Amino acid sequence: MTASSSALSQERTAVADACRRLGAEGLLIGTAGNVSVRTADRVAITATGAVLADLTPDQVTVVDLDGKIVAGTYEPTSELELHLGVYRRYGTGAVVHTHAPNATAVSCVLDELPCIHYQLLAVGGTVRVAPYATFGTPELAESVLTALDGRSAALMANHGAVTHAITLDQAVEHALLLEWACGVYQRAASMGRPRFLDEQQQLAVIEAAIARNYGTTHPAPPAQEETR
């Protein structure tokens, strides 16, 4: 096995693992959704019609950046052009598309998800909702690409959500974060009009996160021996 084919095998396995995790977290149902990861000029992407929560590596197809199949025995997802468009425009490393229940519900009501919690800054803050278009169409791909400008996440009107990141693990974490935030918004909206962070508050969070290296562990100073 060559180094190239070995890498493709690893990426196909990684996509299958990511799908099973998303399924276990309740973000995937049946065959709805798709996941991909890019290595150089190759993209490992879920096959159309596959049950994602039970996905196996052989149900992941490898294509080039023009969409030509280079490995695998199944046709890729109908949202292939959306994934390839994200790679071409934003140079990212992985894309996750789900029909997660909270995100889909919010996409049916809002034109954008406001920055209701500072953790949404991990995906760019306010999350835009791309206008509705039929799945698998160039119109849908283009509207989602526009909604992703400057963001790592977007909602798709009456459809679902899409996230991207440099790594597949990060893209999955973005999908989980977006689903959580949509759930928080729904709970808050059931009690009244939700507050959200304005630009000044968001900037303050970013500055604090940078200053404190937020999100990483830090070694504690050594304990000092008690003196008598």
N, CA, C and O of each residue as an XYZ file, in Angstrom:
912
protein
N       0.852     -1.194      0.000
C       0.000      0.000      0.000
C       0.885      1.240      0.000
O       1.794      1.346      0.823
N       0.634      2.184     -0.913
C       1.431      3.395     -0.989
C       1.040      4.346      0.122
O      -0.007      4.191      0.750
N       1.915      5.361      0.367
C       1.612      6.365      1.389
C       0.336      7.106      1.046
O      -0.448      7.449      1.931
N       0.124      7.360     -0.264
C      -1.069      8.085     -0.695
C      -2.336      7.291     -0.407
O      -3.295      7.827      0.148
N      -2.343      6.016     -0.783
C      -3.532      5.204     -0.560
C      -3.769      4.975      0.923
O      -4.914      4.868      1.362
N      -2.686      4.898      1.701
C      -2.821      4.750      3.143
C      -3.494      5.970      3.743
O      -4.353      5.836      4.615
N      -3.116      7.161      3.288
C      -3.714      8.395      3.791
C      -5.190      8.448      3.453
O      -6.005      8.851      4.282
N      -5.538      8.047      2.243
C      -6.946      8.036      1.860
C      -7.727      7.078      2.749
O      -8.858      7.377      3.132
N      -7.146      5.941      3.079
C      -7.807      4.982      3.950
C      -8.045      5.590      5.328
O      -9.105      5.396      5.923
N      -7.075      6.313      5.822
C      -7.200      6.954      7.129
C      -8.303      8.012      7.114
O      -9.073      8.130      8.068
N      -8.373      8.775      6.031
C      -9.395      9.825      5.951
C     -10.796      9.224      5.843
O     -11.746      9.745      6.427
N     -10.919      8.145      5.108
C     -12.234      7.497      4.995
C     -12.686      6.973      6.354
O     -13.858      7.078      6.716
N     -11.754      6.415      7.087
C     -12.074      5.944      8.433
C     -12.459      7.105      9.342
O     -13.381      6.989     10.150
N     -11.752      8.223      9.209
C     -12.041      9.392     10.039
C     -13.438      9.935      9.758
O     -14.144     10.330     10.686
N     -13.844      9.959      8.492
C     -15.181     10.435      8.138
C     -16.242      9.507      8.732
O     -17.243      9.973      9.275
N     -16.023      8.201      8.629
C     -16.977      7.244      9.192
C     -17.079      7.416     10.706
O     -18.176      7.381     11.265
N     -15.942      7.599     11.365
C     -15.947      7.803     12.818
C     -16.708      9.078     13.189
O     -17.471      9.089     14.154
N     -16.499     10.149     12.421
C     -17.174     11.415     12.697
C     -18.682     11.271     12.544
O     -19.446     11.811     13.344
N     -19.105     10.548     11.524
C     -20.538     10.344     11.308
C     -21.161      9.559     12.453
O     -22.259      9.883     12.907
N     -20.477      8.549     12.911
C     -21.031      7.763     14.014
C     -21.111      8.597     15.293
O     -22.042      8.443     16.083
N     -20.135      9.474     15.491
C     -20.198     10.343     16.674
C     -21.362     11.326     16.562
O     -22.107     11.516     17.524
N     -21.521     11.944     15.408
C     -22.630     12.874     15.212
C     -23.973     12.172     15.378
O     -24.923     12.748     15.908
N     -24.043     10.929     14.924
C     -25.267     10.163     15.099
C     -25.550      9.895     16.564
O     -26.686     10.023     17.022
N     -24.502      9.521     17.304
C     -24.664      9.250     18.731
C     -25.079     10.499     19.487
O     -25.760     10.401     20.508
N     -24.680     11.678     19.004
C     -25.027     12.938     19.651
C     -26.409     13.443     19.227
O     -26.878     14.464     19.731
N     -27.064     12.727     18.301
C     -28.407     13.098     17.887
C     -28.479     14.142     16.794
O     -29.541     14.721     16.568
N     -27.367     14.399     16.104
C     -27.351     15.408     15.055
C     -27.662     14.843     13.679
O     -27.905     15.599     12.739
N     -27.657     13.517     13.551
C     -27.930     12.884     12.270
C     -29.103     11.927     12.410
O     -29.273     11.289     13.449
N     -29.906     11.832     11.367
C     -30.990     10.866     11.335
C     -31.027     10.208      9.959
O     -31.064     10.895      8.938
N     -31.016      8.904      9.936
C     -31.096      8.175      8.676
C     -29.978      8.551      7.723
O     -28.803      8.571      8.090
N     -30.365      8.846      6.500
C     -29.392      9.171      5.450
C     -29.205     10.674      5.277
O     -28.504     11.110      4.365
N     -29.834     11.475      6.155
C     -29.817     12.936      6.003
C     -28.529     13.530      6.556
O     -28.182     13.305      7.715
N     -27.824     14.286      5.723
C     -26.580     14.935      6.112
C     -25.404     14.362      5.338
O     -25.541     13.370      4.623
N     -24.260     14.991      5.487
C     -23.052     14.527      4.817
C     -21.826     15.149      5.467
O     -21.895     16.238      6.036
N     -20.708     14.446      5.375
C     -19.467     14.848      6.034
C     -18.314     14.603      5.072
O     -18.316     13.629      4.319
N     -17.332     15.492      5.102
C     -16.162     15.290      4.252
C     -14.918     15.845      4.915
O     -14.989     16.674      5.822
N     -13.772     15.368      4.439
C     -12.488     15.894      4.878
C     -11.563     15.936      3.669
O     -11.603     15.067      2.798
N     -10.727     16.974      3.640
C      -9.844     17.172      2.485
C      -8.395     16.889      2.861
O      -7.923     17.283      3.928
N      -7.704     16.199      1.966
C      -6.268     16.013      2.072
C      -5.667     16.383      0.730
O      -5.864     15.677     -0.259
N      -4.933     17.493      0.690
C      -4.360     18.003     -0.561
C      -5.474     18.214     -1.590
O      -6.385     19.011     -1.365
N      -5.400     17.494     -2.729
C      -6.413     17.675     -3.770
C      -7.415     16.526     -3.802
O      -8.049     16.279     -4.828
N      -7.555     15.831     -2.688
C      -8.519     14.739     -2.581
C      -9.491     15.011     -1.443
O      -9.116     15.578     -0.417
N     -10.732     14.607     -1.628
C     -11.771     14.803     -0.623
C     -12.449     13.466     -0.350
O     -12.975     12.834     -1.266
N     -12.438     13.039      0.905
C     -13.167     11.844      1.329
C     -14.535     12.306      1.814
O     -14.624     13.127      2.727
N     -15.613     11.780      1.206
C     -16.950     12.287      1.473
C     -17.961     11.147      1.549
O     -17.812     10.126      0.878
N     -18.974     11.330      2.358
C     -19.977     10.275      2.544
C     -20.714      9.966      1.247
O     -20.954     10.839      0.413
N     -21.061      8.693      1.110
C     -21.798      8.248     -0.071
C     -23.272      8.603      0.057
O     -23.812      8.669      1.161
N     -23.913      8.831     -1.076
C     -25.340      9.110     -1.063
C     -26.117      7.871     -0.620
O     -25.788      6.749     -1.003
N     -27.146      8.090      0.188
C     -28.007      6.996      0.617
C     -27.495      6.171      1.762
O     -28.159      5.219      2.172
N     -26.319      6.503      2.305
C     -25.761      5.722      3.410
C     -26.398      6.165      4.733
O     -26.668      7.350      4.930
N     -26.632      5.219      5.627
C     -27.121      5.542      6.970
C     -25.923      6.020      7.776
O     -25.050      5.230      8.137
N     -25.886      7.309      8.053
C     -24.661      7.916      8.555
C     -24.281      7.472      9.957
O     -23.094      7.359     10.261
N     -25.252      7.219     10.816
C     -24.937      6.817     12.185
C     -24.283      5.440     12.234
O     -23.689      5.074     13.248
N     -24.385      4.680     11.157
C     -23.780      3.344     11.079
C     -22.724      3.274      9.982
O     -22.379      2.187      9.520
N     -22.217      4.416      9.570
C     -21.336      4.471      8.405
C     -20.057      3.669      8.599
O     -19.475      3.652      9.684
N     -19.635      3.012      7.538
C     -18.378      2.276      7.523
C     -17.443      2.928      6.501
O     -17.918      3.595      5.581
N     -16.135      2.752      6.641
C     -15.195      3.408      5.726
C     -15.449      3.109      4.255
O     -15.184      3.962      3.407
N     -15.957      1.914      3.925
C     -16.193      1.592      2.520
C     -17.374      2.386      1.944
O     -17.580      2.402      0.730
N     -18.152      3.050      2.824
C     -19.249      3.907      2.367
C     -18.821      5.362      2.266
O     -19.656      6.265      2.208
N     -17.527      5.575      2.248
C     -16.953      6.911      2.045
C     -16.231      6.897      0.702
O     -15.378      6.045      0.450
N     -16.582      7.846     -0.149
C     -16.020      7.928     -1.500
C     -14.959      9.013     -1.546
O     -15.071     10.024     -0.853
N     -13.938      8.811     -2.354
C     -12.885      9.810     -2.515
C     -13.002     10.432     -3.899
O     -13.073      9.729     -4.907
N     -13.020     11.769     -3.931
C     -13.106     12.496     -5.201
C     -11.974     13.509     -5.266
O     -11.347     13.831     -4.257
N     -11.724     14.005     -6.478
C     -10.797     15.128     -6.602
C     -11.584     16.430     -6.487
O     -12.799     16.405     -6.290
N     -10.909     17.554     -6.606
C     -11.574     18.840     -6.390
C     -12.507     19.229     -7.528
O     -13.197     20.244     -7.444
N     -12.532     18.432     -8.591
C     -13.513     18.615     -9.666
C     -14.704     17.674     -9.507
O     -15.636     17.707    -10.309
N     -14.671     16.830     -8.465
C     -15.773     15.919     -8.215
C     -15.639     14.564     -8.872
O     -16.563     13.754     -8.797
N     -14.516     14.292     -9.513
C     -14.302     12.995    -10.158
C     -13.959     11.945     -9.109
O     -13.094     12.174     -8.263
N     -14.629     10.793     -9.156
C     -14.369      9.727     -8.198
C     -13.009      9.098     -8.478
O     -12.706      8.714     -9.608
N     -12.196      9.000     -7.428
C     -10.876      8.393     -7.565
C     -10.735      7.149     -6.685
O      -9.785      6.382     -6.847
N     -11.674      6.944     -5.753
C     -11.660      5.730     -4.919
C     -13.049      5.535     -4.328
O     -13.751      6.501     -4.029
N     -13.433      4.285     -4.164
C     -14.736      3.980     -3.605
C     -15.668      3.397     -4.652
O     -15.444      3.535     -5.854
N     -16.728      2.736     -4.169
C     -17.653      2.053     -5.076
C     -19.049      2.667     -5.072
O     -19.957      2.151     -5.723
N     -19.225      3.774     -4.338
C     -20.542      4.392     -4.260
C     -20.498      5.837     -4.741
O     -19.474      6.512     -4.641
N     -21.631      6.294     -5.267
C     -21.746      7.693     -5.669
C     -21.668      8.585     -4.430
O     -22.211      8.239     -3.381
N     -20.995      9.729     -4.548
C     -20.924     10.635     -3.394
C     -22.263     11.327     -3.147
O     -23.162     11.283     -3.986
N     -22.379     11.962     -1.992
C     -23.579     12.677     -1.603
C     -24.040     13.668     -2.667
O     -23.242     14.173     -3.456
N     -25.343     13.934     -2.670
C     -25.903     14.908     -3.615
C     -25.445     16.328     -3.306
O     -25.581     17.217     -4.147
N     -24.898     16.557     -2.098
C     -24.393     17.883     -1.738
C     -22.900     18.019     -2.018
O     -22.224     18.846     -1.406
N     -22.387     17.211     -2.938
C     -20.964     17.247     -3.261
C     -20.505     18.644     -3.643
O     -19.456     19.096     -3.184
N     -21.275     19.335     -4.478
C     -20.848     20.657     -4.940
C     -20.783     21.667     -3.804
O     -19.964     22.586     -3.838
N     -21.634     21.506     -2.803
C     -21.559     22.385     -1.636
C     -20.228     22.189     -0.928
O     -19.543     23.160     -0.606
N     -19.861     20.941     -0.686
C     -18.596     20.659     -0.016
C     -17.413     21.173     -0.834
O     -16.527     21.841     -0.300
N     -17.401     20.861     -2.121
C     -16.285     21.298     -2.967
C     -16.215     22.825     -3.026
O     -15.129     23.403     -3.062
N     -17.375     23.468     -3.035
C     -17.405     24.931     -3.056
C     -16.784     25.526     -1.804
O     -16.062     26.519     -1.881
N     -17.060     24.927     -0.651
C     -16.452     25.411      0.586
C     -14.934     25.253      0.521
O     -14.203     26.154      0.932
N     -14.456     24.129      0.015
C     -13.010     23.917     -0.089
C     -12.370     24.915     -1.056
O     -11.309     25.472     -0.772
N     -13.013     25.131     -2.180
C     -12.438     26.036     -3.172
C     -12.399     27.473     -2.664
O     -11.402     28.172     -2.843
N     -13.488     27.912     -2.028
C     -13.584     29.325     -1.648
C     -12.849     29.639     -0.356
O     -12.246     30.704     -0.227
N     -12.895     28.727      0.593
C     -12.360     29.050      1.916
C     -11.120     28.256      2.304
O     -10.553     28.490      3.372
N     -10.688     27.327      1.464
C      -9.452     26.600      1.716
C      -9.442     25.844      3.027
O      -8.391     25.686      3.648
N     -10.590     25.380      3.449
C     -10.725     24.715      4.731
C     -10.365     23.234      4.624
O     -10.013     22.754      3.547
N     -10.453     22.507      5.751
C     -10.017     21.118      5.739
C     -11.103     20.084      5.928
O     -10.879     18.902      5.664
N     -12.300     20.508      6.387
C     -13.381     19.553      6.618
C     -14.715     20.284      6.635
O     -14.789     21.456      7.004
N     -15.773     19.575      6.228
C     -17.118     20.154      6.166
C     -18.100     19.159      6.773
O     -18.037     17.960      6.501
N     -19.014     19.676      7.603
C     -20.056     18.855      8.218
C     -21.406     19.481      7.923
O     -21.621     20.662      8.197
N     -22.313     18.693      7.366
C     -23.689     19.153      7.120
C     -24.647     18.200      7.818
O     -24.610     16.991      7.589
N     -25.509     18.754      8.678
C     -26.472     17.933      9.399
C     -27.876     18.510      9.270
O     -28.070     19.665      8.889
N     -28.846     17.664      9.602
C     -30.233     18.103      9.756
C     -30.580     18.060     11.249
O     -31.652     17.596     11.638
N     -29.660     18.547     12.067
C     -29.813     18.510     13.519
C     -31.105     19.225     13.926
O     -31.420     20.279     13.373
N     -31.852     18.672     14.878
C     -33.196     19.183     15.170
C     -33.254     20.633     15.640
O     -34.089     21.394     15.150
N     -32.399     21.038     16.571
C     -32.448     22.421     17.046
C     -32.051     23.402     15.944
O     -32.703     24.427     15.745
N     -30.984     23.078     15.240
C     -30.523     23.957     14.164
C     -31.564     24.050     13.059
O     -31.813     25.134     12.532
N     -32.169     22.933     12.706
C     -33.179     22.944     11.648
C     -34.394     23.756     12.076
O     -34.958     24.504     11.278
N     -34.801     23.608     13.348
C     -35.947     24.375     13.842
C     -35.678     25.876     13.763
O     -36.535     26.636     13.310
N     -34.510     26.300     14.194
C     -34.168     27.720     14.145
C     -34.124     28.215     12.701
O     -34.523     29.343     12.412
N     -33.636     27.361     11.798
C     -33.539     27.766     10.391
C     -34.906     27.979      9.750
O     -35.012     28.615      8.702
N     -35.944     27.451     10.376
C     -37.304     27.613      9.856
C     -37.943     28.923     10.311
O     -39.021     29.278      9.833
N     -37.296     29.645     11.226
C     -37.911     30.825     11.834
C     -37.084     32.091     11.643
O     -37.618     33.136     11.272
N     -35.773     31.996     11.899
C     -34.922     33.188     11.924
C     -34.221     33.431     10.590
O     -34.041     32.517      9.785
N     -33.834     34.677     10.382
C     -32.968     35.029      9.261
C     -31.502     34.964      9.671
O     -30.616     34.874      8.820
N     -31.251     35.008     10.973
C     -29.920     34.792     11.502
C     -30.044     34.450     12.985
O     -30.956     34.914     13.670
N     -29.120     33.638     13.462
C     -29.056     33.319     14.881
C     -28.143     34.336     15.533
O     -26.950     34.364     15.234
N     -28.675     35.185     16.430
C     -27.820     36.195     17.049
C     -26.790     35.564     17.979
O     -26.909     34.396     18.349
N     -25.794     36.330     18.346
C     -24.747     35.841     19.239
C     -25.311     35.820     20.655
O     -25.086     36.738     21.444
N     -26.043     34.760     20.958
C     -26.734     34.650     22.237
C     -25.791     34.227     23.353
O     -26.107     34.414     24.528
N     -24.650     33.667     23.011
C     -23.658     33.229     23.998
C     -22.276     33.423     23.389
O     -22.073     33.237     22.189
N     -21.321     33.805     24.254
C     -19.988     34.129     23.732
C     -19.296     32.956     23.064
O     -18.376     33.158     22.272
N     -19.720     31.718     23.366
C     -19.071     30.580     22.714
C     -19.330     30.548     21.211
O     -18.584     29.908     20.470
N     -20.373     31.228     20.755
C     -20.627     31.297     19.314
C     -19.531     32.060     18.575
O     -19.426     31.969     17.352
N     -18.719     32.806     19.309
C     -17.607     33.506     18.663
C     -16.610     32.517     18.068
O     -15.814     32.883     17.203
N     -16.648     31.271     18.522
C     -15.764     30.238     17.951
C     -16.076     29.972     16.491
O     -15.215     29.502     15.747
N     -17.310     30.272     16.071
C     -17.679     30.079     14.662
C     -17.931     31.415     13.963
O     -18.431     31.448     12.839
N     -17.578     32.526     14.640
C     -17.693     33.837     14.006
C     -18.759     34.734     14.583
O     -18.917     35.864     14.121
N     -19.506     34.271     15.587
C     -20.548     35.111     16.194
C     -21.919     34.823     15.617
O     -22.370     33.677     15.600
N     -22.577     35.865     15.146
C     -23.894     35.700     14.538
C     -23.830     34.685     13.397
O     -22.916     34.716     12.573
N     -24.809     33.791     13.362
C     -24.845     32.740     12.337
C     -25.943     33.081     11.330
O     -27.117     33.173     11.689
N     -25.558     33.265     10.088
C     -26.522     33.626      9.042
C     -27.341     32.406      8.612
O     -26.896     31.264      8.723
N     -28.544     32.682      8.123
C     -29.395     31.627      7.559
C     -29.433     31.809      6.042
O     -29.947     32.813      5.548
N     -28.898     30.852      5.316
C     -28.907     30.919      3.852
C     -30.331     30.724      3.343
O     -31.054     29.872      3.859
N     -30.749     31.502      2.337
C     -32.105     31.350      1.785
C     -32.349     29.926      1.293
O     -31.425     29.225      0.880
N     -33.606     29.521      1.347
C     -33.962     28.168      0.948
C     -33.731     27.941     -0.542
O     -34.010     28.810     -1.369
N     -33.223     26.773     -0.864
C     -33.113     26.296     -2.242
C     -33.149     24.775     -2.186
O     -32.826     24.185     -1.155
N     -33.537     24.143     -3.274
C     -33.635     22.686     -3.313
C     -32.275     22.046     -3.050
O     -31.247     22.528     -3.526
N     -32.282     20.954     -2.286
C     -31.030     20.282     -1.949
C     -30.303     19.829     -3.209
O     -30.917     19.470     -4.214
N     -28.987     19.859     -3.124
C     -28.155     19.382     -4.220
C     -28.050     20.307     -5.418
O     -27.474     19.926     -6.437
N     -28.594     21.519     -5.319
C     -28.584     22.437     -6.463
C     -27.450     23.449     -6.347
O     -26.979     23.728     -5.245
N     -27.006     24.004     -7.485
C     -26.001     25.073     -7.436
C     -26.503     26.280     -6.665
O     -25.713     26.976     -6.027
N     -27.815     26.542     -6.711
C     -28.377     27.696     -5.992
C     -28.185     27.534     -4.486
O     -27.836     28.491     -3.795
N     -28.414     26.321     -3.979
C     -28.219     26.086     -2.556
C     -26.749     26.238     -2.195
O     -26.418     26.901     -1.212
N     -25.875     25.637     -2.971
C     -24.445     25.725     -2.689
C     -23.991     27.171     -2.633
O     -23.247     27.555     -1.730
N     -24.434     27.979     -3.592
C     -23.997     29.377     -3.645
C     -24.538     30.175     -2.468
O     -23.820     31.003     -1.906
N     -25.788     29.944     -2.084
C     -26.349     30.705     -0.965
C     -25.661     30.346      0.345
O     -25.467     31.211      1.199
N     -25.293     29.082      0.510
C     -24.594     28.676      1.727
C     -23.183     29.248      1.745
O     -22.718     29.702      2.791
N     -22.500     29.235      0.618
C     -21.157     29.808      0.548
C     -21.179     31.283      0.919
O     -20.278     31.763      1.608
N     -22.196     32.003      0.471
C     -22.323     33.418      0.821
C     -22.564     33.586      2.316
O     -21.977     34.466      2.945
N     -23.422     32.749      2.884
C     -23.716     32.827      4.318
C     -22.495     32.500      5.167
O     -22.401     32.956      6.307
N     -21.569     31.728      4.642
C     -20.368     31.337      5.380
C     -19.266     32.384      5.323
O     -18.235     32.209      5.972
N     -19.442     33.449      4.584
C     -18.393     34.456      4.458
C     -18.014     34.996      5.841
O     -18.846     35.590      6.527
N     -16.764     34.788      6.245
C     -16.304     35.243      7.541
C     -16.795     34.408      8.703
O     -16.633     34.804      9.857
N     -17.386     33.270      8.427
C     -17.956     32.408      9.460
C     -17.493     30.964      9.255
O     -17.062     30.581      8.168
N     -17.593     30.179     10.321
C     -17.326     28.742     10.235
C     -18.602     27.933     10.340
O     -18.557     26.704     10.397
N     -19.761     28.623     10.366
C     -21.047     27.934     10.468
C     -22.123     28.754      9.786
O     -22.061     29.983      9.753
N     -23.107     28.063      9.246
C     -24.278     28.714      8.663
C     -25.466     27.786      8.844
O     -25.319     26.566      8.931
N     -26.639     28.388      8.900
C     -27.876     27.612      8.874
C     -28.439     27.668      7.464
O     -28.166     28.606      6.715
N     -29.224     26.664      7.107
C     -29.812     26.558      5.773
C     -31.325     26.556      5.962
O     -31.874     25.641      6.575
N     -31.989     27.563      5.446
C     -33.408     27.756      5.715
C     -34.217     26.491      5.448
O     -34.134     25.899      4.372
N     -35.010     26.086      6.458
C     -35.884     24.912      6.347
C     -35.135     23.660      5.890
O     -35.662     22.841      5.137
N     -33.901     23.534      6.361
C     -33.056     22.437      5.872
C     -32.134     21.890      6.959
O     -32.252     20.724      7.336
N     -31.216     22.716      7.467
C     -30.261     22.201      8.427
C     -29.128     23.157      8.684
O     -29.327     24.371      8.724
N     -27.931     22.614      8.861
C     -26.772     23.419      9.231
C     -25.531     22.898      8.534
O     -25.464     21.735      8.137
N     -24.539     23.786      8.389
C     -23.253     23.389      7.829
C     -22.154     24.092      8.606
O     -22.269     25.274      8.930
N     -21.087     23.361      8.903
C     -19.927     23.929      9.566
C     -18.674     23.478      8.835
O     -18.681     22.469      8.131
N     -17.602     24.234      9.010
C     -16.325     23.814      8.434
C     -15.197     24.246      9.354
O     -15.374     25.115     10.207
N     -14.029     23.629      9.172
C     -12.861     23.931     10.000
C     -11.626     23.349      9.331
O     -11.718     22.646      8.325
N     -10.482     23.652      9.903
C      -9.227     23.123      9.371
C      -9.153     21.620      9.547
O      -8.648     20.916      8.673
N      -9.657     21.114     10.683
C      -9.635     19.673     10.931
C     -11.060     19.149     11.034
O     -12.002     19.904     11.277
N     -11.199     17.844     10.844
C     -12.513     17.222     10.946
C     -13.032     17.281     12.375
O     -14.220     17.525     12.591
N     -12.171     17.066     13.340
C     -12.602     17.157     14.738
C     -13.169     18.538     15.052
O     -14.182     18.653     15.742
N     -12.524     19.578     14.552
C     -13.000     20.939     14.796
C     -14.344     21.176     14.120
O     -15.222     21.812     14.702
N     -14.514     20.681     12.914
C     -15.782     20.857     12.203
C     -16.922     20.162     12.948
O     -18.034     20.685     13.019
N     -16.638     18.980     13.501
C     -17.642     18.278     14.304
C     -17.966     19.083     15.560
O     -19.134     19.222     15.921
N     -16.939     19.613     16.228
C     -17.169     20.415     17.430
C     -17.986     21.663     17.111
O     -18.826     22.079     17.909
N     -17.744     22.258     15.952
C     -18.543     23.418     15.540
C     -20.010     23.019     15.365
O     -20.912     23.759     15.758
N     -20.238     21.855     14.776
C     -21.618     21.385     14.579
C     -22.310     21.164     15.923
O     -23.478     21.514     16.088
N     -21.595     20.588     16.872
C     -22.157     20.363     18.203
C     -22.424     21.689     18.907
O     -23.461     21.851     19.550
N     -21.495     22.637     18.789
C     -21.681     23.953     19.393
C     -22.891     24.668     18.808
O     -23.681     25.255     19.547
N     -23.040     24.624     17.499
C     -24.168     25.297     16.851
C     -25.489     24.688     17.295
O     -26.450     25.411     17.555
N     -25.543     23.377     17.382
C     -26.768     22.722     17.825
C     -27.101     23.121     19.264
O     -28.262     23.373     19.587
N     -26.092     23.177     20.120
C     -26.295     23.601     21.507
C     -26.816     25.038     21.566
O     -27.762     25.326     22.299
N     -26.200     25.939     20.796
C     -26.612     27.339     20.808
C     -28.039     27.512     20.295
O     -28.794     28.333     20.816
N     -28.401     26.751     19.289
C     -29.779     26.817     18.780
C     -30.765     26.328     19.841
O     -31.870     26.857     19.960
N     -30.361     25.321     20.605
C     -31.210     24.856     21.697
C     -31.354     25.904     22.787
O     -32.446     26.093     23.324
N     -30.257     26.592     23.122
C     -30.307     27.661     24.113
C     -31.234     28.771     23.639
O     -32.036     29.292     24.413
N     -31.119     29.129     22.362
C     -31.979     30.188     21.833
C     -33.455     29.803     21.952
O     -34.284     30.613     22.367
N     -33.769     28.583     21.590
C     -35.168     28.152     21.668
C     -35.696     28.195     23.096
O     -36.825     28.628     23.325
N     -34.896     27.755     24.051
C     -35.336     27.785     25.444
C     -35.520     29.217     25.929
O     -36.495     29.529     26.613
N     -34.581     30.078     25.573
C     -34.689     31.479     25.981
C     -35.910     32.139     25.345
O     -36.630     32.884     26.009
N     -36.145     31.868     24.064
C     -37.270     32.478     23.357
C     -38.606     32.012     23.916
O     -39.602     32.726     23.804
N     -38.645     30.822     24.518
C     -39.891     30.328     25.097
C     -40.267     31.087     26.369
O     -41.414     31.043     26.815
N     -39.278     31.787     26.950
C     -39.530     32.544     28.180
C     -39.678     34.037     27.944
O     -40.183     34.757     28.806
N     -39.242     34.506     26.789
C     -39.309     35.933     26.503
C     -38.409     36.272     25.327
O     -38.036     35.399     24.543
N     -38.071     37.532     25.215
C     -37.203     37.974     24.113
C     -35.743     37.793     24.528
O     -35.295     38.436     25.477
N     -34.994     36.933     23.838
C     -33.610     36.682     24.252
C     -32.728     37.916     24.109
O     -32.881     38.692     23.166
N     -31.808     38.091     25.046
C     -30.755     39.084     24.898
C     -29.631     38.474     24.069
O     -29.494     37.253     23.997
N     -28.837     39.323     23.453
C     -27.669     38.824     22.736
C     -26.528     39.802     22.907
O     -26.739     40.953     23.291
N     -25.319     39.349     22.622
C     -24.128     40.156     22.818
C     -23.957     41.136     21.659
O     -24.001     40.745     20.493
N     -23.762     42.419     21.995
C     -23.516     43.403     20.941
C     -22.041     43.355     20.535
O     -21.265     42.577     21.090
N     -21.664     44.182     19.575
C     -20.295     44.125     19.037
C     -19.252     44.438     20.098
O     -18.194     43.809     20.132
N     -19.540     45.410     20.968
C     -18.586     45.767     22.010
C     -18.388     44.626     22.995
O     -17.264     44.349     23.413
N     -19.468     43.970     23.362
C     -19.369     42.831     24.273
C     -18.624     41.670     23.625
O     -17.844     40.985     24.286
N     -18.859     41.452     22.352
C     -18.153     40.387     21.649
C     -16.662     40.672     21.588
O     -15.844     39.774     21.789
N     -16.310     41.916     21.313
C     -14.896     42.298     21.256
C     -14.224     42.108     22.611
O     -13.081     41.656     22.686
N     -14.931     42.453     23.672
C     -14.370     42.280     25.015
C     -14.095     40.809     25.304
O     -13.085     40.473     25.922
N     -14.996     39.930     24.858
C     -14.793     38.493     25.049
C     -13.555     38.030     24.288
O     -12.737     37.282     24.824
N     -13.418     38.469     23.051
C     -12.260     38.075     22.247
C     -10.967     38.524     22.907
O     -10.001     37.764     22.975
N     -10.951     39.761     23.394
C      -9.746     40.279     24.051
C      -9.428     39.489     25.315
O      -8.265     39.194     25.591
N     -10.462     39.145     26.084
C     -10.245     38.371     27.308
C      -9.757     36.971     26.992
O      -8.894     36.437     27.689
N     -10.306     36.376     25.942
C      -9.894     35.017     25.560
C      -8.436     34.988     25.135
O      -7.702     34.060     25.475
N      -8.017     36.005     24.391
C      -6.624     36.077     23.951
C      -5.702     36.280     25.144
O      -4.663     35.629     25.257
N      -6.089     37.185     26.030
C      -5.250     37.496     27.190
C      -5.089     36.298     28.115
O      -4.031     36.104     28.715
N      -6.150     35.492     28.228
C      -6.126     34.373     29.169
C      -5.842     33.035     28.490
O      -5.810     31.992     29.144
N      -5.633     33.075     27.154
C      -5.429     31.824     26.410
C      -6.573     30.866     26.702
O      -6.363     29.698     27.031
N      -7.794     31.389     26.574
C      -9.009     30.666     26.952
C      -9.173     29.390     26.123
O      -8.886     29.368     24.926
N      -9.637     28.340     26.781
C      -9.910     27.095     26.085
C      -8.781     26.089     26.122
O      -8.889     25.013     25.534
N      -7.687     26.425     26.812
C      -6.574     25.496     26.947
C      -6.250     25.322     28.426
O      -6.533     26.198     29.244
N      -5.662     24.196     28.752
C      -5.262     23.963     30.132
C      -3.960     24.685     30.426
O      -3.137     24.890     29.533
N      -3.777     25.070     31.681
C      -2.569     25.775     32.106
C      -2.018     25.105     33.359
O      -2.781     24.808     34.278
N      -0.712     24.860     33.417
C      -0.160     24.274     34.637
C      -0.265     25.240     35.806
O       0.004     26.434     35.669
N      -0.656     24.715     36.943
C      -0.747     25.545     38.140
C       0.652     25.777     38.703
O       1.533     24.939     38.512
N       0.875     26.893     39.391
C       2.180     27.107     40.003
C       2.443     26.055     41.071
O       1.507     25.562     41.700
N       3.679     25.717     41.275
C       3.979     24.678     42.270
C       3.502     25.090     43.654
O       3.600     26.253     44.044
N       2.993     24.125     44.376
C       2.502     24.403     45.723
C       3.692     24.760     46.620
O       4.756     24.146     46.546
N       3.481     25.751     47.455
C       4.527     26.179     48.362
C       4.387     25.435     49.686
O       3.292     25.299     50.230
N       5.502     24.967     50.180
C       5.488     24.271     51.458
C       5.174     25.241     52.581
O       5.665     26.369     52.613
N       4.350     24.775     53.492
C       3.991     25.607     54.640
C       5.188     25.758     55.563
O       5.851     24.785     55.922
N       5.443     26.997     55.934
C       6.555     27.255     56.862
C       6.015     27.470     58.266
O       4.932     28.023     58.455
N       6.761     27.042     59.206
C       6.346     27.185     60.611
C       7.187     28.276     61.286
O       7.000     28.556     62.470
